[in-house]
Amino acid sequence: MPDMSASASLATTHLVTLAEFDKDKVTPGVLGFIVFAVMAVAVWGLMKSMNRHMGKVDFEETPETGTNSSRNGASGGGTAQPSKG
């Protein structure tokens, strides 16, 4: 049986010179790209969901009545109500 370590060593040497491998250089690689892409899709989904939920909120205040302002002792007793829909 032929010696496989010599041919494997020769193939590795040729591949290393073609790729110009540098031990001091650190790159994120494929895993870093996948993690970044998943995070980007998650942020996009969260922004889309937030837009949908903010569209349902009705920011108009209810008119104040005399009983609410005297009971709370403060002005601006209106509350935000979600719109029907």
C-alpha angles and dihedrals in degrees: 000000000000122000106262096187093070094051092043090050091050092049091049091050091053093047093049093052091048093051094041091224115205118193092201095056117089121196130178093233128189095320091056091051092049092050091048092048092050091050091049092051090048092052090047090052092048092050091049091050092047091051091051093049094045089052089060094055117099109210097188113117121228115244114265120248126205094248096056096051094046093047097048096035091218136090124238098052093159119124130208113247125195113246121245111259 
